[in-house]
Amino acid sequence: MTIADIFFWTAMVFMGLAAVLGWYPLWKSSRLSPDSIQRRSYWTCTAVCLAALVLSQVPDWKSAGIISVGIGIGMAAVAFRWTRHLKIRGRIFAADPSMRGPDRPPRLS
């Protein structure tokens, strides 16, 4: 197994973690809403996934860029279509109008 294979499988694991942690909050908080926890987990795992994909293609920068941009657009499309994870400057962008409301209150309040 080469270093490129290790980075590739690391990217796949973090892509799966983004899906799971984006659906189930990792912890409960008195300050953060479950939506905020899920959003932070999703985008952190997505960033690690994209970095690992770039590192898996290191000698070929053109392929690294194309793969990373493609997967990044795909993850953003999933966030837009099925989740509330696409929040920019306090505004939630989602395909379903019912998902555009404010975040739920913290669980430990």
Secondary structure, 3 states (H helix, E strand, C coil): CCHHHHHHHHHHHHHHHHHHHHHCCCCCCCCCCHHHHHHHHHHHHHHHHHHHHHHHCCCCHHHHHHHHHHHHHHHHHHHHHHCCCCEECCEECCCCHHHCCCCCCCCCC
